[in-house]
Amino acid sequence: SVQYLQQPEKVFAEVFRLLKPGGVFIVSFSNRMFYEKAISAWREGTAYSRVQLVVQYFQSVEGFTEAEVVRKLPGTNNDDKSPLVWIMKLFGLFSGSDPFYAVIAYRNFKPIHGD
């Protein structure tokens, strides 16, 4: 529920702290939200700006790899055999009618600053 985070940079920093080197952090979302609870940047944003906002959250924490973006839009080839689509279907997250987005980054294996 990234759209409701009041201090996302702190949350992303804590996830980074807990991940092992090479560990993956996947933030997935759709266009659905509780309007009153979502932050204004999310409510007023477009699909593109929401994805970019999550990418910025990753960029705010030094040590994550460059974020990768996955988009599954209605009407596209959803018969994909990828593990992500399979997991989404398994948990009922993929109905084919709502767009689905995931922003993915890894904790770097090497520290950013050499010791």
Secondary structure, DSSP 8 states (H G I E B T S, - for coil): -GGG-SSHHHHHHHHHHHS-TT-EEEEEEES---TTTS-HHHHS--HHHHHHHHHHHHHTSTTB---EEEEE-TTS------HHHHHHHHTT---SSS-EEEEEEEB-SS-SS--
